[in-house]
Amino acid sequence: MTIRDALVEAYATLGRAGVETPVLDATVLLAEAMELPKERMLARLPEELPAPDRERFGGFLELRLRGLPVSYIRRKKEFWGLEFAVDERVLVPRPDTEILVESAVAFLRGRPPRQRMHDACTGTGCVAVACARSLPDLEVSASDLSPEALEVFRLNCRRLLGRELDHCRSDLLEAVAGPFDAITAKPPYLTAEEVAQMRGAGWPEPAMALDGGADGMSLSRRLVGQAAARLRGGGG
């Protein structure tokens, strides 16, 4: 079987199963199975797919058909040009969260040195780490209620920064002391009913990272009130 044949067959299999992006998913998973960048894998389409790679690819496809996201299968997700470790302990970073990083960096860039920023509900640490990489003089800390998520956060700090950012376990900002010049967060915003339906359908991401209460906004409302007491004048 050639690499092209394996891809075409995988496209059809994932498509019949109702996967929303069968071409992209199959392409990314095959490149992962072959341990090649996607572009190099595609340049070798006429070649035979080695048996070990074919077996690994088949295992990845089985996991995808069972509903596991591609990022969990690969155990990594690209965000802000960085490769973050992800697994079932954390929410997979969404591309639109880069807007939060862009806004924070734009707000803090050019301000006096030793600015302080805190990232609540940090999860993988994608926002905190991206901001720390973008602004080396920025003092960044983070928090999360989930001890499991903080394990992933520490791993990503060590891999991408070479050190751990200050962090603590906290229900939003309850255990966090300010003052800060900026506070970032992307708290859970789905309703409890939506989360229950998703989990019932086998959605693998942690409920704690999804459930925003009865109307999806309960954590956001609490966070706004807590943040106001921890921001310096002119902070945001």
Phi, psi and omega in degrees: 000130178279167177299319178299315180299318180297320179293313181300317179296320180292321177305312184295317181297312181293322179297316179297331181278357178087013176295133188291327184233067186296322182293311180297314183298314180297319181296313181295319182290324178291319176299321178295318180297324180273354181057045180230151168301149183304319182296320179291323178296316181293332178288348182249023185307321182286348185283159175289141177275118181303146184303315179299321178292322179296319179293317179296318179298318178300321177295320178297318180296322178299318178296319180295320179293336177275000175101002180286130179298152179304320182297322177291324179295316181281341183064031178196157179211132178281135179205128178057035180075010180241156181252108183265140172287134177222150171201191187293355178279345187223159172288140176289128179303134179266144178303325183291345177291342175298335176297323177296317178296315179303316182294317180295315181296318179296321180293321187268338182294136178086355177279170180304155181295165177066035173292150181243133178230141175236138178247112178270159182052047194290330179059240179295342187087015186300319181289312182299313182293318180298319178292320179295323178290324184283329182230086186301334181274357182282135176269110187247135172230169184208163178208158176201151178283334185272119176296329178293319177297323180294332174297316178293319177304312181297320178300314181293324176300313182295319183289321190257339180243343184078010180198164176265133171288153174303138182202162177206162173276128184204142170281100190054242185251014186301321182261013185252129179257137176267205000274159179234156175272338177206144174233126177246155177188148168230079185290161176306139184226007175274155177285157179301324179294317179298318180295318179299319178294317180296315180294324177296332179272004176095014180297128191271348183290149185297134181301324181301328182276355184246327193277110179259018178092190188303319181249006180082355186243004186296318180290323179297319179296317178297318183297318180300316179296319180291321184295324183302325183277355184241008180255138171291162174301131183087357179280170181206000000 
